[in-house]
């Protein structure tokens, strides 16, 4: 063991039961019980101010007929203690089982997924030794609402839902995290050059919230080039905030290029609730073999201690973990000949961390900007409410059709729809197929599916009621046209609340 600077063992003396904070603990499936046991042993030896209440969730609960994977007694414990440390969960294949993680995040309002992504050079191989960033991902909205439909034999859809209140509280949390950790830049990643309404709302909200934090540099990037730069030059990023789907993708990209996804821990933060977990899966293929690396869950537990205010213990454990890596004591996933000194199993790695409590590695250990050192702010009751609702005016409708003929000629359909609209409050404006304008003045080379969007608007832009739309749809029914969905076209305080069609 190399020489180390010592800390007082007295700082790790276990507190009394009255001082401990109750926390629900789910050991998980697969390698979950092994890594959870190792992590709990480290926390206990360090005197962490937590008292765990074990709960059972996951695979066995699913198989026992609990469709959510979370029995009532587990829900009761989570609601009572409001903090959960969770091992990885296996979702059984088939049978319509839903992700337990998604259930927990949505049921408890865990709107922010916070994932520190830091390189652990020189102890873990990476091409980016100076990487140290945090990704704050929206957890409840976007395409993860899971609202999907098959609308025609050829076309399916997934609804992308972005709300202004949900975007605001997530983005504000990202800026608060940057402020609390001494980070000076927040990047927002969207695709609002294409999705101008949904991603556009997220971007506009980011710009508005950024004005409240003049000391933090706020930048926006389109998600594709942002992801490319994050993979190539992660050192240029500090805090990244993104909607759910993009955040899910870039957080895995960032975790991978640190050197190991297996070292990633994450926090899921809500208003009064929090869940901490490793980012890796349950790895059933190595379960029970005492080879899994507990570091991801340990780093998640360190973030949990910081969230609970036990920062000194969090620092003690973190330094001991670093000292273990620095001493070349590695689990199989990190072991490299010539760099590692000994290959350890799950239990032995946890014991090595315990042996090094009160120490830190020799030399100049880079602290970073806060990904593992800084505070993790709590989220208060922050769901913003608009002072006044905008003036909402209905002046058109998109009617989606399942229409199929031998040649799928859009001119035939368009002329038929123009005739159908006669005598109604609307004119036919455009017909698109997969978002491409096909009538009027489409080009014959466009390949069409059986799914058509037909846009109708009032000719003078005046508002109408639902009765006018029902009258239009009645004509569709009388003509034998299969309308499969409608989307009303509104303005809000005179601003268009829908995207223009291509060529409209």
C-alpha positions as CSV (number, residue, x, y, z in Angstrom):
1,X,0.0,0.0,0.0
2,X,1.4,3.4,-0.9
3,X,1.9,6.2,1.6
4,X,-1.2,8.3,2.1
5,X,-2.3,11.4,3.9
6,X,-4.4,10.3,6.9
7,X,-7.8,11.6,8.1
8,X,-9.1,11.3,11.6
9,X,-10.8,8.0,12.1
10,X,-13.1,9.8,14.6
11,X,-14.9,11.4,11.6
12,X,-16.0,7.9,10.6
13,X,-17.3,6.8,14.0
14,X,-20.9,5.5,13.5
15,X,-23.5,7.9,14.8
16,X,-26.4,6.9,17.1
17,X,-29.6,5.5,15.6
18,X,-31.2,8.9,16.3
19,X,-28.7,10.6,14.0
20,X,-29.2,8.2,11.1
21,X,-31.5,9.0,8.2
22,X,-33.9,6.2,7.1
23,X,-33.4,5.2,3.5
24,X,-35.2,2.5,1.5
25,X,-32.8,-0.1,0.0
26,X,-33.6,-2.4,-2.9
27,X,-30.7,-4.8,-3.6
28,X,-32.0,-5.6,-7.1
29,X,-31.6,-8.6,-9.4
30,X,-28.6,-10.4,-11.0
31,X,-25.4,-8.9,-9.6
32,X,-27.5,-6.5,-7.5
33,X,-27.3,-8.4,-4.2
34,X,-23.5,-8.8,-4.4
35,X,-22.7,-5.2,-5.2
36,X,-25.3,-3.9,-2.8
37,X,-23.8,-5.9,0.0
38,X,-20.3,-4.6,-0.8
39,X,-21.6,-1.0,-0.9
40,X,-23.5,-1.3,2.3
41,X,-20.4,-2.7,4.1
42,X,-18.4,0.3,3.0
43,X,-21.1,2.8,4.1
44,X,-21.4,1.0,7.5
45,X,-17.6,1.0,8.1
46,X,-17.4,4.7,7.2
47,X,-20.2,5.6,9.7
48,X,-22.6,6.9,7.1
49,X,-25.6,8.6,8.7
50,X,-28.1,6.3,7.0
51,X,-30.3,3.5,8.3
52,X,-31.5,1.2,5.5
53,X,-34.9,-0.4,5.3
54,X,-34.7,-3.3,2.8
55,X,-37.5,-3.6,0.3
56,X,-38.1,-6.1,-2.5
57,X,-38.8,-4.9,-6.0
58,X,-38.0,-6.2,-9.5
59,X,-38.0,-9.5,-11.3
60,X,-39.4,-11.8,-8.6
61,X,-42.2,-9.3,-7.9
62,X,-43.1,-9.2,-11.7
63,X,-43.1,-13.0,-11.8
64,X,-45.3,-13.1,-8.7
65,X,-47.9,-11.1,-10.5
66,X,-47.1,-7.6,-9.3
67,X,-47.5,-5.9,-12.7
68,X,-45.5,-2.8,-11.6
69,X,-42.7,-4.8,-10.0
70,X,-43.2,-2.9,-6.8
71,X,-45.5,-4.4,-4.1
72,X,-47.5,-2.2,-1.8
73,X,-45.1,-2.5,1.2
74,X,-42.3,-1.3,-1.0
75,X,-44.3,1.7,-2.1
76,X,-45.1,2.5,1.5
77,X,-41.5,2.4,2.5
78,X,-40.4,4.6,-0.4
79,X,-43.2,7.1,0.4
80,X,-42.2,7.2,4.1
81,X,-38.5,7.6,3.7
82,X,-38.5,9.5,0.3
83,X,-35.0,8.3,-0.6
84,X,-34.2,5.0,-2.4
85,X,-30.8,3.4,-3.1
86,X,-31.5,0.8,-5.7
87,X,-29.5,-2.0,-7.3
88,X,-30.0,-3.0,-10.9
89,X,-33.3,-4.5,-11.9
90,X,-34.1,-7.3,-14.4
91,X,-37.3,-6.8,-16.4
92,X,-38.6,-10.2,-17.6
93,X,-38.7,-10.7,-21.3
94,X,-42.1,-10.7,-23.0
95,X,-45.5,-10.6,-21.2
96,X,-45.8,-6.8,-21.5
97,X,-43.7,-6.0,-18.5
98,X,-42.9,-2.3,-18.1
99,X,-39.6,-0.8,-16.9
100,X,-39.6,-0.5,-13.2
101,X,-37.3,2.5,-13.5
102,X,-39.7,4.3,-15.7
103,X,-42.5,3.5,-13.2
104,X,-40.6,4.8,-10.3
105,X,-39.5,8.0,-12.1
106,X,-43.0,8.9,-13.2
107,X,-44.9,7.8,-10.1
108,X,-42.6,9.8,-7.8
109,X,-42.1,12.7,-10.1
110,X,-38.3,12.2,-10.4
111,X,-38.0,14.7,-13.2
112,X,-34.2,15.1,-13.3
113,X,-31.8,12.4,-14.0
114,X,-28.3,13.6,-13.0
115,X,-25.4,11.6,-14.3
116,X,-21.8,12.7,-13.5
117,X,-19.4,11.6,-16.2
118,X,-15.7,11.9,-15.2
119,X,-12.6,10.3,-16.4
120,X,-10.6,8.4,-13.7
121,X,-7.2,8.8,-15.4
122,X,-4.6,7.4,-14.9
123,X,-6.3,4.4,-13.2
124,X,-8.9,3.8,-15.8
125,X,-8.0,3.9,-19.6
126,X,-9.6,6.8,-21.5
127,X,-8.7,9.0,-24.4
128,X,-10.1,12.0,-22.5
129,X,-8.2,12.3,-19.2
130,X,-9.6,15.8,-18.5
131,X,-13.2,14.9,-18.9
132,X,-15.5,16.0,-16.1
133,X,-19.1,16.9,-16.9
134,X,-22.6,16.3,-15.6
135,X,-25.6,15.5,-17.8
136,X,-29.0,16.6,-16.5
137,X,-31.7,14.7,-18.4
138,X,-35.4,15.2,-18.3
139,X,-37.0,12.1,-16.9
140,X,-40.8,12.1,-17.5
141,X,-41.8,13.6,-20.9
142,X,-40.7,13.5,-24.5
143,X,-41.3,10.2,-26.4
144,X,-40.9,8.4,-23.1
145,X,-44.5,9.1,-22.4
146,X,-44.8,5.9,-24.5
147,X,-47.9,7.1,-26.4
148,X,-47.7,5.1,-29.6
149,X,-50.3,4.0,-32.2
150,X,-50.4,2.0,-35.4
151,X,-52.6,4.2,-37.6
152,X,-52.5,2.4,-40.9
153,X,-51.2,-1.0,-42.1
154,X,-48.0,0.8,-43.0
155,X,-47.5,3.7,-40.5
156,X,-47.0,4.0,-36.8
157,X,-46.6,7.1,-34.6
158,X,-45.0,8.0,-31.3
159,X,-46.1,11.3,-29.6
160,X,-43.4,13.6,-28.4
161,X,-44.7,15.6,-25.5
162,X,-42.7,18.6,-24.2
163,X,-44.3,20.9,-21.6
164,X,-43.2,24.4,-20.5
165,X,-43.5,23.7,-16.8
166,X,-41.6,20.4,-17.1
167,X,-38.8,22.0,-19.2
168,X,-38.6,25.0,-16.8
169,X,-38.1,23.1,-13.6
170,X,-35.5,20.7,-15.3
171,X,-33.5,23.6,-16.8
172,X,-33.6,25.6,-13.6
173,X,-32.3,22.6,-11.7
174,X,-29.4,22.3,-14.2
175,X,-28.5,25.9,-13.5
176,X,-28.8,25.5,-9.8
177,X,-26.6,22.4,-9.9
178,X,-24.0,24.3,-11.9
179,X,-24.1,27.1,-9.4
180,X,-23.8,24.8,-6.4
181,X,-20.8,22.9,-7.9
182,X,-19.0,25.9,-9.2
183,X,-19.4,25.0,-12.8
184,X,-19.5,27.9,-15.3
185,X,-21.2,26.6,-18.4
186,X,-24.5,25.0,-19.2
187,X,-25.1,23.5,-22.7
188,X,-28.6,22.8,-24.0
189,X,-29.0,20.2,-26.7
190,X,-32.1,20.1,-28.9
191,X,-33.1,19.5,-32.5
192,X,-35.2,22.7,-32.8
193,X,-34.1,23.3,-36.4
194,X,-36.5,20.5,-37.3
195,X,-38.9,20.1,-34.4
196,X,-39.6,23.8,-34.0
197,X,-42.6,23.5,-31.7
198,X,-41.5,20.8,-29.2
199,X,-37.8,21.3,-29.1
200,X,-38.3,24.9,-29.9
201,X,-40.2,25.3,-26.6
202,X,-37.4,23.6,-24.7
203,X,-34.8,25.9,-26.3
204,X,-36.8,29.1,-25.7
205,X,-37.3,28.0,-22.1
206,X,-33.6,27.5,-21.7
207,X,-32.9,31.0,-23.0
208,X,-35.4,32.5,-20.6
209,X,-34.1,30.7,-17.5
210,X,-30.5,31.4,-18.5
211,X,-31.2,35.1,-18.0
212,X,-31.7,34.5,-14.3
213,X,-28.1,33.2,-14.0
214,X,-25.8,35.9,-15.5
215,X,-22.7,34.3,-13.9
216,X,-23.1,31.1,-15.9
217,X,-22.4,30.9,-19.6
218,X,-25.4,29.4,-21.4
219,X,-24.9,27.8,-24.8
220,X,-27.2,25.9,-27.2
221,X,-26.2,23.2,-29.7
222,X,-28.1,21.1,-32.2
223,X,-28.1,17.6,-30.7
224,X,-26.3,15.9,-33.6
225,X,-23.2,18.1,-33.6
226,X,-23.5,18.4,-29.8
227,X,-23.2,14.7,-29.5
228,X,-20.3,14.5,-31.9
229,X,-18.4,17.2,-30.0
230,X,-19.2,15.5,-26.7
231,X,-17.7,12.3,-28.0
232,X,-14.7,14.0,-29.5
233,X,-14.0,16.9,-27.1
234,X,-15.8,16.3,-23.9
235,X,-13.5,18.7,-22.1
236,X,-15.4,21.6,-23.6
237,X,-18.6,20.6,-21.7
238,X,-19.5,21.3,-18.1
239,X,-23.2,20.8,-17.5
240,X,-25.4,19.5,-20.3
241,X,-29.2,19.7,-20.1
242,X,-31.4,17.9,-22.6
243,X,-34.9,16.4,-23.2
244,X,-35.4,12.8,-22.2
245,X,-34.5,10.9,-25.4
246,X,-31.4,13.0,-26.3
247,X,-30.3,13.0,-22.7
248,X,-30.6,9.2,-22.5
249,X,-28.4,8.8,-25.6
250,X,-25.7,11.4,-24.7
251,X,-25.4,10.2,-21.1
252,X,-24.5,6.7,-22.3
253,X,-22.1,8.2,-24.8
254,X,-20.4,10.3,-22.1
255,X,-20.3,7.4,-19.6
256,X,-18.7,5.1,-22.2
257,X,-15.9,7.6,-23.1
258,X,-14.9,8.1,-19.5
259,X,-13.5,4.6,-19.8
260,X,-16.2,2.4,-18.3
261,X,-20.0,2.6,-18.2
262,X,-19.6,0.2,-15.2
263,X,-18.3,3.1,-13.1
264,X,-21.3,5.3,-13.7
265,X,-23.7,6.2,-10.9
266,X,-26.8,8.4,-11.3
267,X,-29.3,10.4,-9.2
268,X,-33.0,10.8,-10.0
269,X,-34.2,13.9,-8.3
270,X,-37.8,15.0,-7.7
271,X,-39.7,17.4,-5.4
272,X,-39.1,15.7,-2.1
273,X,-38.1,12.3,-3.5
274,X,-34.8,11.0,-4.8
275,X,-33.5,7.6,-6.1
276,X,-29.8,6.7,-6.5
277,X,-28.6,3.8,-8.7
278,X,-25.8,2.5,-10.9
279,X,-26.3,3.1,-14.6
280,X,-25.4,-0.4,-15.6
281,X,-27.8,-3.4,-15.8
282,X,-28.2,-6.5,-13.7
283,X,-25.8,-8.6,-15.7
284,X,-27.4,-12.0,-14.9
285,X,-24.6,-13.8,-16.9
286,X,-22.1,-13.0,-14.1
287,X,-24.5,-13.0,-11.1
288,X,-23.3,-15.0,-8.1
289,X,-19.7,-15.2,-9.3
290,X,-18.2,-12.5,-7.1
291,X,-16.7,-10.7,-10.1
292,X,-18.9,-7.6,-10.5
293,X,-17.6,-4.1,-9.9
294,X,-19.6,-2.4,-7.2
295,X,-18.1,1.1,-8.0
296,X,-21.1,2.4,-10.0
297,X,-23.5,1.8,-7.1
298,X,-20.9,3.0,-4.6
299,X,-20.5,6.3,-6.5
300,X,-24.3,6.6,-6.6
301,X,-24.4,6.0,-2.8
302,X,-21.8,8.8,-2.4
303,X,-24.1,11.2,-4.3
304,X,-26.9,10.0,-2.0
305,X,-24.8,11.0,1.1
306,X,-24.2,14.4,-0.4
307,X,-27.9,14.8,-1.1
308,X,-28.6,13.9,2.5
309,X,-26.0,16.4,3.8
310,X,-23.5,13.8,5.0
311,X,-20.8,15.3,2.9
312,X,-17.8,14.5,5.1
313,X,-18.6,10.8,4.9
314,X,-19.1,11.0,1.2
315,X,-15.7,12.6,0.9
316,X,-14.1,10.0,3.1
317,X,-15.5,7.1,1.0
318,X,-14.7,8.8,-2.3
319,X,-11.0,9.3,-1.3
320,X,-10.8,5.7,-0.1
321,X,-12.2,4.5,-3.4
322,X,-9.7,6.6,-5.3
323,X,-6.9,5.2,-3.2
324,X,-8.0,1.7,-4.0
325,X,-7.8,2.4,-7.7
326,X,-4.5,4.2,-7.3
327,X,-3.1,1.1,-5.5
328,X,-3.8,-1.0,-8.6
329,X,-6.5,-3.1,-6.9
330,X,-9.1,-3.6,-9.6
331,X,-12.0,-5.8,-10.4
332,X,-11.9,-7.9,-13.6
333,X,-13.5,-5.2,-15.8
334,X,-10.7,-2.7,-15.0
335,X,-7.8,-5.1,-14.6
336,X,-4.9,-4.6,-17.0
337,X,-1.6,-6.4,-17.0
338,X,1.2,-3.9,-16.2
339,X,-1.0,-1.3,-14.7
340,X,-3.1,-3.2,-12.2
341,X,-1.5,-4.9,-9.2
342,X,-4.1,-7.4,-8.2
343,X,-7.5,-8.6,-9.5
344,X,-10.2,-8.5,-6.8
345,X,-13.7,-9.9,-6.6
346,X,-16.7,-7.9,-5.6
347,X,-16.4,-8.5,-1.8
348,X,-12.7,-8.1,-1.7
349,X,-12.9,-4.8,-3.6
350,X,-15.3,-3.5,-1.0
351,X,-13.0,-4.6,1.7
352,X,-10.1,-2.9,0.0
353,X,-12.0,0.4,0.1
354,X,-12.8,-0.2,3.8
355,X,-9.1,-0.7,4.5
356,X,-8.3,2.7,3.0
357,X,-11.0,4.7,4.8
358,X,-9.2,7.8,6.2
359,X,-6.7,7.9,3.3
360,X,-6.3,9.4,-0.1
361,X,-4.0,8.7,-3.0
362,X,-0.5,10.1,-3.1
363,X,0.3,13.0,-5.4
364,X,-1.8,15.7,-7.0
365,X,-5.3,14.2,-7.3
366,X,-7.3,16.4,-9.6
367,X,-10.6,17.4,-7.9
368,X,-12.4,18.3,-11.0
369,X,-15.2,20.9,-11.3
370,X,-17.6,19.1,-9.0
371,X,-18.9,16.0,-10.7
372,X,-18.0,14.0,-7.7
373,X,-17.0,16.7,-5.2
374,X,-19.8,19.3,-5.3
375,X,-23.2,19.5,-3.8
376,X,-26.3,17.9,-5.2
377,X,-29.1,20.4,-4.8
378,X,-32.6,19.4,-3.7
379,X,-35.6,20.2,-5.8
380,X,-38.3,22.1,-4.0
381,X,-41.9,22.6,-5.1
382,X,-40.9,24.2,-8.3
383,X,-43.7,23.4,-10.8
384,X,-44.2,26.9,-12.3
385,X,-47.6,28.2,-12.9
386,X,-48.5,30.7,-15.6
387,X,-50.0,33.9,-14.3
388,X,-52.5,34.1,-17.1
389,X,-53.5,31.7,-19.8
390,X,-53.0,32.9,-23.4
391,X,-55.9,33.6,-25.7
392,X,-56.4,30.3,-27.5
393,X,-58.2,30.4,-30.9
394,X,-59.1,27.4,-33.1
395,X,-58.9,28.1,-36.8
396,X,-58.2,24.8,-38.5
397,X,-57.6,21.1,-38.3
398,X,-55.2,18.4,-39.6
399,X,-57.2,15.3,-40.6
400,X,-55.1,12.1,-41.0
401,X,-56.4,9.5,-43.4
402,X,-55.8,5.9,-44.1
403,X,-56.3,6.0,-47.9
404,X,-54.9,3.4,-50.3
405,X,-55.4,2.9,-54.0
406,X,-53.4,1.1,-56.7
407,X,-51.5,4.2,-57.7
408,X,-51.9,6.3,-54.5
409,X,-52.2,9.4,-56.6
410,X,-52.2,12.5,-54.4
411,X,-53.9,14.7,-57.0
412,X,-56.9,12.4,-57.0
413,X,-57.1,12.6,-53.2
414,X,-56.5,16.4,-53.2
415,X,-59.3,17.2,-55.7
416,X,-61.7,15.0,-53.8
417,X,-60.9,16.8,-50.6
418,X,-61.3,20.2,-52.1
419,X,-64.8,19.2,-53.3
420,X,-65.6,17.7,-49.9
421,X,-64.6,21.0,-48.2
422,X,-67.1,23.1,-50.2
423,X,-69.8,24.5,-48.0
424,X,-67.7,24.1,-44.8
425,X,-65.9,26.7,-42.8
426,X,-62.5,25.5,-44.2
427,X,-60.4,25.4,-47.3
428,X,-57.9,22.6,-48.0
429,X,-54.4,24.1,-47.6
430,X,-52.1,21.2,-48.2
431,X,-51.8,17.4,-48.2
432,X,-48.5,15.8,-47.0
433,X,-47.3,12.2,-46.9
434,X,-44.7,11.4,-44.2
435,X,-44.3,15.2,-43.8
436,X,-43.6,15.8,-47.5
437,X,-46.0,18.1,-49.5
438,X,-47.7,16.0,-52.2
439,X,-50.7,18.3,-53.0
440,X,-51.1,20.9,-54.5
441,X,-48.1,20.9,-56.8
442,X,-46.3,17.9,-55.5
443,X,-43.7,16.1,-57.6
444,X,-44.4,12.6,-59.1
445,X,-41.2,11.1,-57.8
446,X,-42.4,11.3,-54.1
447,X,-43.1,7.8,-52.8
448,X,-46.3,7.7,-50.8
449,X,-47.5,5.5,-48.0
450,X,-51.2,4.9,-47.0
451,X,-51.0,7.7,-44.4
452,X,-52.0,11.2,-45.4
453,X,-52.2,14.5,-43.5
454,X,-54.8,16.8,-44.9
455,X,-54.7,20.4,-43.5
456,X,-57.8,22.5,-43.4
457,X,-57.9,26.2,-42.3
458,X,-60.4,29.0,-42.3
459,X,-59.8,31.2,-45.4
460,X,-59.8,34.4,-43.4
461,X,-58.0,33.1,-40.3
462,X,-61.0,33.6,-38.1
463,X,-61.7,31.3,-35.2
464,X,-64.2,28.5,-35.3
465,X,-65.7,26.1,-32.8
466,X,-65.7,22.3,-32.6
467,X,-69.0,22.1,-34.3
468,X,-67.4,23.3,-37.6
469,X,-64.8,20.5,-37.3
470,X,-67.5,17.9,-36.6
471,X,-69.4,19.1,-39.7
472,X,-66.2,18.6,-41.8
473,X,-65.6,15.1,-40.4
474,X,-69.2,14.2,-41.1
475,X,-68.5,14.8,-44.7
476,X,-65.5,12.5,-44.5
477,X,-67.7,9.8,-43.1
478,X,-70.3,10.3,-45.7
479,X,-67.6,10.1,-48.4
480,X,-66.3,6.8,-47.0
481,X,-62.9,8.3,-46.1
482,X,-61.2,6.7,-43.1
483,X,-60.0,9.5,-40.9
484,X,-57.8,8.0,-38.2
485,X,-56.8,11.0,-36.2
486,X,-57.3,14.8,-36.0
487,X,-55.1,17.5,-34.6
488,X,-56.7,20.9,-34.0
489,X,-54.8,24.0,-35.2
490,X,-54.6,26.8,-32.6
491,X,-53.0,30.1,-32.1
492,X,-52.0,31.3,-28.7
493,X,-52.1,35.1,-28.2
494,X,-51.9,35.2,-32.0
495,X,-48.8,33.0,-32.3
496,X,-49.2,29.8,-34.3
497,X,-49.1,26.7,-32.2
498,X,-48.3,24.2,-34.9
499,X,-45.5,23.7,-37.4
500,X,-45.9,24.7,-41.0
501,X,-46.1,21.9,-43.6
502,X,-43.3,21.6,-46.1
503,X,-44.0,24.0,-48.9
504,X,-47.0,25.5,-47.1
